[in-house]
Amino acid sequence: MTSDGLNLGGFGKIVPVLVIDDATTARPLAQALAAGGIRCAEITLRTAAAIEAIELVADVPDFLIGAGTVLTADDVDRVVDAGARFVVSPGLDDEVVSRCRHHDVTVIPGVATATEVQRAVRLGLDVLKFFPAEVMGGITTIEQLAGPFPGVRFMPSGGVTPLNVARYAQSTSVFAVSGSWMATRRLVAGGEFSQIARLSREAFELVSP
């Protein structure tokens, strides 16, 4: 399961983390992100509206939708049935990985230590979420981990902001960056889609070569 399977190369290098309270905001939200140049996002399973939101975004043209905060194999079944094309988890869970393989869906589990990376490699994974990124040492730790695991690439998440996102994105050990500032829960709930489009454009420009 590689980043090529996820095809992020065609969808940019930034993956917004979305918390959606009202599923009806999901489609205009995806359109606002796309208007800013961002065509990939994960909807987290932190609210009751998440599954319906994934369903409503799954058929948005040229937009890659995934699910985040996926904690169990049953969660995997639900998000895949809803149309998620990739799965992000805060930690490394063998059952979640196995169920994603069953569905032939890319899984990006969270890791924070060399021991977890080594476990992930044994499971055949080479794209991982580094979480919580800033607390665990940020890009310095990612580059240290990349030394003994040169075939692994990371998606930092947690504490990624406009002030540090470019440094993450410039690393050859990073295949994508994950953040929420361009589409915060407050902005989404308030329907501030023009603001989201503007912030998305700024974020897109920060990670673009």
ChimeraX commands (.cxc) that place a marker at each C-alpha (Angstrom):
marker #1 position 0.00,0.00,0.00 radius 0.5
marker #1 position 1.81,3.04,-1.22 radius 0.5
marker #1 position 1.18,6.69,-1.85 radius 0.5
marker #1 position 0.98,5.77,-5.54 radius 0.5
marker #1 position -2.06,3.64,-4.72 radius 0.5
marker #1 position -3.60,6.66,-3.03 radius 0.5
marker #1 position -2.66,8.76,-6.08 radius 0.5
marker #1 position -2.02,11.85,-4.00 radius 0.5
marker #1 position 0.37,12.98,-6.70 radius 0.5
marker #1 position -2.60,13.99,-8.80 radius 0.5
marker #1 position -4.43,15.65,-5.92 radius 0.5
marker #1 position -1.78,17.83,-4.29 radius 0.5
marker #1 position 0.31,17.62,-1.16 radius 0.5
marker #1 position -2.08,18.84,1.53 radius 0.5
marker #1 position -4.86,16.85,3.22 radius 0.5
marker #1 position -7.29,18.94,5.28 radius 0.5
marker #1 position -8.67,17.31,8.42 radius 0.5
marker #1 position -12.39,18.06,8.51 radius 0.5
marker #1 position -14.78,17.91,11.47 radius 0.5
marker #1 position -18.33,18.23,10.15 radius 0.5
marker #1 position -21.37,18.70,12.38 radius 0.5
marker #1 position -23.95,19.15,9.62 radius 0.5
marker #1 position -23.64,16.82,6.63 radius 0.5
marker #1 position -25.30,19.35,4.31 radius 0.5
marker #1 position -22.17,21.50,4.56 radius 0.5
marker #1 position -19.95,18.72,3.20 radius 0.5
marker #1 position -20.46,19.21,-0.52 radius 0.5
marker #1 position -20.06,23.02,-0.60 radius 0.5
marker #1 position -17.06,22.55,1.70 radius 0.5
marker #1 position -15.39,20.20,-0.77 radius 0.5
marker #1 position -16.13,22.67,-3.55 radius 0.5
marker #1 position -14.59,25.52,-1.51 radius 0.5
marker #1 position -11.44,23.48,-0.87 radius 0.5
marker #1 position -11.20,22.66,-4.57 radius 0.5
marker #1 position -11.67,26.32,-5.49 radius 0.5
marker #1 position -8.56,26.99,-3.41 radius 0.5
marker #1 position -6.59,24.27,-5.18 radius 0.5
marker #1 position -7.04,21.52,-2.56 radius 0.5
marker #1 position -8.68,18.41,-3.99 radius 0.5
marker #1 position -8.16,15.88,-1.20 radius 0.5
marker #1 position -9.46,15.73,2.39 radius 0.5
marker #1 position -10.25,13.41,5.27 radius 0.5
marker #1 position -13.55,13.64,7.12 radius 0.5
marker #1 position -13.02,12.52,10.71 radius 0.5
marker #1 position -15.36,10.15,12.51 radius 0.5
marker #1 position -15.70,12.57,15.40 radius 0.5
marker #1 position -19.32,13.51,14.78 radius 0.5
marker #1 position -22.59,11.74,14.01 radius 0.5
marker #1 position -22.69,13.51,10.63 radius 0.5
marker #1 position -19.38,12.07,9.36 radius 0.5
marker #1 position -20.65,9.04,7.44 radius 0.5
marker #1 position -23.37,10.98,5.63 radius 0.5
marker #1 position -20.85,13.73,4.89 radius 0.5
marker #1 position -18.52,11.21,3.24 radius 0.5
marker #1 position -21.42,9.90,1.16 radius 0.5
marker #1 position -22.26,13.42,-0.04 radius 0.5
marker #1 position -18.69,14.19,-1.06 radius 0.5
marker #1 position -17.79,10.81,-2.57 radius 0.5
marker #1 position -19.03,11.74,-6.04 radius 0.5
marker #1 position -17.65,15.29,-6.19 radius 0.5
marker #1 position -15.67,15.39,-9.46 radius 0.5
marker #1 position -11.87,15.45,-9.18 radius 0.5
marker #1 position -11.96,15.31,-5.38 radius 0.5
marker #1 position -10.44,12.52,-3.32 radius 0.5
marker #1 position -12.24,11.90,-0.04 radius 0.5
marker #1 position -11.01,9.78,2.83 radius 0.5
marker #1 position -11.99,9.08,6.41 radius 0.5
marker #1 position -10.04,9.98,9.53 radius 0.5
marker #1 position -10.12,8.90,13.18 radius 0.5
marker #1 position -10.87,5.37,12.00 radius 0.5
marker #1 position -10.37,3.21,15.09 radius 0.5
marker #1 position -11.90,-0.21,14.36 radius 0.5
marker #1 position -12.48,-2.70,11.57 radius 0.5
marker #1 position -16.20,-1.89,11.75 radius 0.5
marker #1 position -15.32,1.77,11.18 radius 0.5
marker #1 position -13.45,0.72,8.04 radius 0.5
marker #1 position -16.53,-1.09,6.73 radius 0.5
marker #1 position -18.72,1.94,7.35 radius 0.5
marker #1 position -16.47,4.51,5.70 radius 0.5
marker #1 position -15.71,2.34,2.67 radius 0.5
marker #1 position -19.43,1.70,2.18 radius 0.5
marker #1 position -19.92,5.49,2.34 radius 0.5
marker #1 position -17.35,6.03,-0.43 radius 0.5
marker #1 position -14.08,6.81,1.36 radius 0.5
marker #1 position -11.09,6.07,-0.85 radius 0.5
marker #1 position -8.48,6.11,1.89 radius 0.5
marker #1 position -8.42,5.58,5.64 radius 0.5
marker #1 position -6.43,7.49,8.26 radius 0.5
marker #1 position -6.03,6.26,11.83 radius 0.5
marker #1 position -4.37,7.98,14.81 radius 0.5
marker #1 position -2.51,4.78,15.68 radius 0.5
marker #1 position -1.31,1.50,14.21 radius 0.5
marker #1 position -3.99,-1.19,14.57 radius 0.5
marker #1 position -3.53,-4.58,12.88 radius 0.5
marker #1 position -7.27,-5.17,12.47 radius 0.5
marker #1 position -7.80,-1.79,10.82 radius 0.5
marker #1 position -4.91,-2.47,8.42 radius 0.5
marker #1 position -6.23,-5.94,7.63 radius 0.5
marker #1 position -9.76,-4.72,6.94 radius 0.5
marker #1 position -8.48,-1.95,4.66 radius 0.5
marker #1 position -6.56,-4.59,2.72 radius 0.5
marker #1 position -9.72,-6.65,2.48 radius 0.5
marker #1 position -11.46,-3.67,0.87 radius 0.5
marker #1 position -8.39,-2.74,-1.22 radius 0.5
marker #1 position -8.39,0.73,0.31 radius 0.5
marker #1 position -5.21,2.62,1.21 radius 0.5
marker #1 position -4.60,2.89,4.94 radius 0.5
marker #1 position -2.41,5.55,6.57 radius 0.5
marker #1 position -1.98,4.58,10.23 radius 0.5
marker #1 position -0.46,6.88,12.81 radius 0.5
marker #1 position 3.00,6.27,14.26 radius 0.5
marker #1 position 5.24,8.25,16.59 radius 0.5
marker #1 position 8.24,6.01,17.29 radius 0.5
marker #1 position 10.77,3.85,15.49 radius 0.5
marker #1 position 9.20,0.76,17.07 radius 0.5
marker #1 position 5.84,1.61,15.50 radius 0.5
marker #1 position 7.43,2.35,12.13 radius 0.5
marker #1 position 9.19,-1.01,12.26 radius 0.5
marker #1 position 5.88,-2.75,13.01 radius 0.5
marker #1 position 4.25,-0.93,10.11 radius 0.5
marker #1 position 7.03,-1.98,7.74 radius 0.5
marker #1 position 6.55,-5.61,8.83 radius 0.5
marker #1 position 2.88,-5.19,7.89 radius 0.5
marker #1 position 3.97,-4.10,4.41 radius 0.5
marker #1 position 3.16,-0.39,4.82 radius 0.5
marker #1 position 5.28,2.43,3.46 radius 0.5
marker #1 position 3.05,5.52,3.91 radius 0.5
marker #1 position 2.40,6.53,7.51 radius 0.5
marker #1 position 0.88,9.37,9.47 radius 0.5
marker #1 position 3.34,10.94,11.90 radius 0.5
marker #1 position 1.21,11.98,14.87 radius 0.5
marker #1 position 1.20,14.17,16.89 radius 0.5
marker #1 position 3.85,15.75,14.70 radius 0.5
marker #1 position 4.95,18.88,16.56 radius 0.5
marker #1 position 4.78,17.31,20.01 radius 0.5
marker #1 position 6.95,14.42,18.81 radius 0.5
marker #1 position 9.70,16.61,17.39 radius 0.5
marker #1 position 8.35,17.67,14.02 radius 0.5
marker #1 position 10.36,17.47,10.83 radius 0.5
marker #1 position 13.57,16.73,12.73 radius 0.5
marker #1 position 12.11,13.48,14.08 radius 0.5
marker #1 position 10.66,12.55,10.69 radius 0.5
marker #1 position 14.04,12.92,9.04 radius 0.5
marker #1 position 15.71,10.90,11.80 radius 0.5
marker #1 position 13.14,8.11,11.34 radius 0.5
marker #1 position 13.67,8.18,7.58 radius 0.5
marker #1 position 17.32,7.20,8.08 radius 0.5
marker #1 position 16.77,3.54,9.06 radius 0.5
marker #1 position 13.51,3.36,7.07 radius 0.5
marker #1 position 14.36,4.96,3.70 radius 0.5
marker #1 position 11.40,3.35,1.95 radius 0.5
marker #1 position 8.85,4.96,4.27 radius 0.5
marker #1 position 7.24,8.34,3.68 radius 0.5
marker #1 position 5.25,10.29,6.21 radius 0.5
marker #1 position 2.21,12.56,6.51 radius 0.5
marker #1 position 2.75,14.85,9.53 radius 0.5
marker #1 position -0.42,15.70,11.44 radius 0.5
marker #1 position -0.96,17.56,14.70 radius 0.5
marker #1 position 0.41,21.04,15.18 radius 0.5
marker #1 position 0.92,21.69,11.47 radius 0.5
marker #1 position 0.22,25.39,10.78 radius 0.5
marker #1 position 0.84,27.99,8.09 radius 0.5
marker #1 position 4.07,28.83,9.95 radius 0.5
marker #1 position 5.66,25.38,9.62 radius 0.5
marker #1 position 3.81,23.62,6.80 radius 0.5
marker #1 position 6.30,24.60,4.09 radius 0.5
marker #1 position 9.21,23.09,6.00 radius 0.5
marker #1 position 7.34,19.81,6.29 radius 0.5
marker #1 position 6.25,19.82,2.66 radius 0.5
marker #1 position 9.78,20.42,1.36 radius 0.5
marker #1 position 11.11,17.23,2.95 radius 0.5
marker #1 position 11.59,14.26,0.63 radius 0.5
marker #1 position 10.45,12.07,3.53 radius 0.5
marker #1 position 6.99,13.70,3.49 radius 0.5
marker #1 position 4.43,12.69,0.87 radius 0.5
marker #1 position 1.66,14.96,2.20 radius 0.5
marker #1 position 0.89,17.28,5.09 radius 0.5
marker #1 position -2.25,17.23,7.20 radius 0.5
marker #1 position -3.89,20.23,8.87 radius 0.5
marker #1 position -7.17,21.87,9.74 radius 0.5
marker #1 position -6.57,25.62,9.78 radius 0.5
marker #1 position -7.96,26.24,6.30 radius 0.5
marker #1 position -11.31,24.64,7.20 radius 0.5
marker #1 position -11.78,24.71,10.95 radius 0.5
marker #1 position -14.87,23.31,12.60 radius 0.5
marker #1 position -16.06,26.86,13.29 radius 0.5
marker #1 position -15.63,27.99,9.69 radius 0.5
marker #1 position -17.41,24.90,8.37 radius 0.5
marker #1 position -20.29,25.18,10.84 radius 0.5
marker #1 position -20.67,28.85,9.96 radius 0.5
marker #1 position -20.81,28.15,6.24 radius 0.5
marker #1 position -17.90,30.51,5.62 radius 0.5
marker #1 position -16.99,28.86,2.33 radius 0.5
marker #1 position -15.45,31.93,0.68 radius 0.5
marker #1 position -13.09,32.24,3.63 radius 0.5
marker #1 position -12.29,28.52,3.39 radius 0.5
marker #1 position -11.53,28.91,-0.31 radius 0.5
marker #1 position -9.18,31.82,0.43 radius 0.5
marker #1 position -7.36,29.99,3.21 radius 0.5
marker #1 position -7.15,26.89,1.04 radius 0.5
marker #1 position -5.52,28.87,-1.75 radius 0.5
marker #1 position -2.97,30.27,0.70 radius 0.5
marker #1 position -2.27,26.79,2.09 radius 0.5
marker #1 position -1.96,25.33,-1.40 radius 0.5
marker #1 position 0.58,27.98,-2.34 radius 0.5
marker #1 position 2.62,27.26,0.81 radius 0.5
marker #1 position 3.10,23.59,-0.12 radius 0.5
marker #1 position 3.43,24.01,-3.87 radius 0.5
marker #1 position 6.91,23.69,-5.38 radius 0.5
marker link #1:1,2 radius 0.2
marker link #1:2,3 radius 0.2
marker link #1:3,4 radius 0.2
marker link #1:4,5 radius 0.2
marker link #1:5,6 radius 0.2
marker link #1:6,7 radius 0.2
marker link #1:7,8 radius 0.2
marker link #1:8,9 radius 0.2
marker link #1:9,10 radius 0.2
marker link #1:10,11 radius 0.2
marker link #1:11,12 radius 0.2
marker link #1:12,13 radius 0.2
marker link #1:13,14 radius 0.2
marker link #1:14,15 radius 0.2
marker link #1:15,16 radius 0.2
marker link #1:16,17 radius 0.2
marker link #1:17,18 radius 0.2
marker link #1:18,19 radius 0.2
marker link #1:19,20 radius 0.2
marker link #1:20,21 radius 0.2
marker link #1:21,22 radius 0.2
marker link #1:22,23 radius 0.2
marker link #1:23,24 radius 0.2
marker link #1:24,25 radius 0.2
marker link #1:25,26 radius 0.2
marker link #1:26,27 radius 0.2
marker link #1:27,28 radius 0.2
marker link #1:28,29 radius 0.2
marker link #1:29,30 radius 0.2
marker link #1:30,31 radius 0.2
marker link #1:31,32 radius 0.2
marker link #1:32,33 radius 0.2
marker link #1:33,34 radius 0.2
marker link #1:34,35 radius 0.2
marker link #1:35,36 radius 0.2
marker link #1:36,37 radius 0.2
marker link #1:37,38 radius 0.2
marker link #1:38,39 radius 0.2
marker link #1:39,40 radius 0.2
marker link #1:40,41 radius 0.2
marker link #1:41,42 radius 0.2
marker link #1:42,43 radius 0.2
marker link #1:43,44 radius 0.2
marker link #1:44,45 radius 0.2
marker link #1:45,46 radius 0.2
marker link #1:46,47 radius 0.2
marker link #1:47,48 radius 0.2
marker link #1:48,49 radius 0.2
marker link #1:49,50 radius 0.2
marker link #1:50,51 radius 0.2
marker link #1:51,52 radius 0.2
marker link #1:52,53 radius 0.2
marker link #1:53,54 radius 0.2
marker link #1:54,55 radius 0.2
marker link #1:55,56 radius 0.2
marker link #1:56,57 radius 0.2
marker link #1:57,58 radius 0.2
marker link #1:58,59 radius 0.2
marker link #1:59,60 radius 0.2
marker link #1:60,61 radius 0.2
marker link #1:61,62 radius 0.2
marker link #1:62,63 radius 0.2
marker link #1:63,64 radius 0.2
marker link #1:64,65 radius 0.2
marker link #1:65,66 radius 0.2
marker link #1:66,67 radius 0.2
marker link #1:67,68 radius 0.2
marker link #1:68,69 radius 0.2
marker link #1:69,70 radius 0.2
marker link #1:70,71 radius 0.2
marker link #1:71,72 radius 0.2
marker link #1:72,73 radius 0.2
marker link #1:73,74 radius 0.2
marker link #1:74,75 radius 0.2
marker link #1:75,76 radius 0.2
marker link #1:76,77 radius 0.2
marker link #1:77,78 radius 0.2
marker link #1:78,79 radius 0.2
marker link #1:79,80 radius 0.2
marker link #1:80,81 radius 0.2
marker link #1:81,82 radius 0.2
marker link #1:82,83 radius 0.2
marker link #1:83,84 radius 0.2
marker link #1:84,85 radius 0.2
marker link #1:85,86 radius 0.2
marker link #1:86,87 radius 0.2
marker link #1:87,88 radius 0.2
marker link #1:88,89 radius 0.2
marker link #1:89,90 radius 0.2
marker link #1:90,91 radius 0.2
marker link #1:91,92 radius 0.2
marker link #1:92,93 radius 0.2
marker link #1:93,94 radius 0.2
marker link #1:94,95 radius 0.2
marker link #1:95,96 radius 0.2
marker link #1:96,97 radius 0.2
marker link #1:97,98 radius 0.2
marker link #1:98,99 radius 0.2
marker link #1:99,100 radius 0.2
marker link #1:100,101 radius 0.2
marker link #1:101,102 radius 0.2
marker link #1:102,103 radius 0.2
marker link #1:103,104 radius 0.2
marker link #1:104,105 radius 0.2
marker link #1:105,106 radius 0.2
marker link #1:106,107 radius 0.2
marker link #1:107,108 radius 0.2
marker link #1:108,109 radius 0.2
marker link #1:109,110 radius 0.2
marker link #1:110,111 radius 0.2
marker link #1:111,112 radius 0.2
marker link #1:112,113 radius 0.2
marker link #1:113,114 radius 0.2
marker link #1:114,115 radius 0.2
marker link #1:115,116 radius 0.2
marker link #1:116,117 radius 0.2
marker link #1:117,118 radius 0.2
marker link #1:118,119 radius 0.2
marker link #1:119,120 radius 0.2
marker link #1:120,121 radius 0.2
marker link #1:121,122 radius 0.2
marker link #1:122,123 radius 0.2
marker link #1:123,124 radius 0.2
marker link #1:124,125 radius 0.2
marker link #1:125,126 radius 0.2
marker link #1:126,127 radius 0.2
marker link #1:127,128 radius 0.2
marker link #1:128,129 radius 0.2
marker link #1:129,130 radius 0.2
marker link #1:130,131 radius 0.2
marker link #1:131,132 radius 0.2
marker link #1:132,133 radius 0.2
marker link #1:133,134 radius 0.2
marker link #1:134,135 radius 0.2
marker link #1:135,136 radius 0.2
marker link #1:136,137 radius 0.2
marker link #1:137,138 radius 0.2
marker link #1:138,139 radius 0.2
marker link #1:139,140 radius 0.2
marker link #1:140,141 radius 0.2
marker link #1:141,142 radius 0.2
marker link #1:142,143 radius 0.2
marker link #1:143,144 radius 0.2
marker link #1:144,145 radius 0.2
marker link #1:145,146 radius 0.2
marker link #1:146,147 radius 0.2
marker link #1:147,148 radius 0.2
marker link #1:148,149 radius 0.2
marker link #1:149,150 radius 0.2
marker link #1:150,151 radius 0.2
marker link #1:151,152 radius 0.2
marker link #1:152,153 radius 0.2
marker link #1:153,154 radius 0.2
marker link #1:154,155 radius 0.2
marker link #1:155,156 radius 0.2
marker link #1:156,157 radius 0.2
marker link #1:157,158 radius 0.2
marker link #1:158,159 radius 0.2
marker link #1:159,160 radius 0.2
marker link #1:160,161 radius 0.2
marker link #1:161,162 radius 0.2
marker link #1:162,163 radius 0.2
marker link #1:163,164 radius 0.2
marker link #1:164,165 radius 0.2
marker link #1:165,166 radius 0.2
marker link #1:166,167 radius 0.2
marker link #1:167,168 radius 0.2
marker link #1:168,169 radius 0.2
marker link #1:169,170 radius 0.2
marker link #1:170,171 radius 0.2
marker link #1:171,172 radius 0.2
marker link #1:172,173 radius 0.2
marker link #1:173,174 radius 0.2
marker link #1:174,175 radius 0.2
marker link #1:175,176 radius 0.2
marker link #1:176,177 radius 0.2
marker link #1:177,178 radius 0.2
marker link #1:178,179 radius 0.2
marker link #1:179,180 radius 0.2
marker link #1:180,181 radius 0.2
marker link #1:181,182 radius 0.2
marker link #1:182,183 radius 0.2
marker link #1:183,184 radius 0.2
marker link #1:184,185 radius 0.2
marker link #1:185,186 radius 0.2
marker link #1:186,187 radius 0.2
marker link #1:187,188 radius 0.2
marker link #1:188,189 radius 0.2
marker link #1:189,190 radius 0.2
marker link #1:190,191 radius 0.2
marker link #1:191,192 radius 0.2
marker link #1:192,193 radius 0.2
marker link #1:193,194 radius 0.2
marker link #1:194,195 radius 0.2
marker link #1:195,196 radius 0.2
marker link #1:196,197 radius 0.2
marker link #1:197,198 radius 0.2
marker link #1:198,199 radius 0.2
marker link #1:199,200 radius 0.2
marker link #1:200,201 radius 0.2
marker link #1:201,202 radius 0.2
marker link #1:202,203 radius 0.2
marker link #1:203,204 radius 0.2
marker link #1:204,205 radius 0.2
marker link #1:205,206 radius 0.2
marker link #1:206,207 radius 0.2
marker link #1:207,208 radius 0.2
marker link #1:208,209 radius 0.2
view
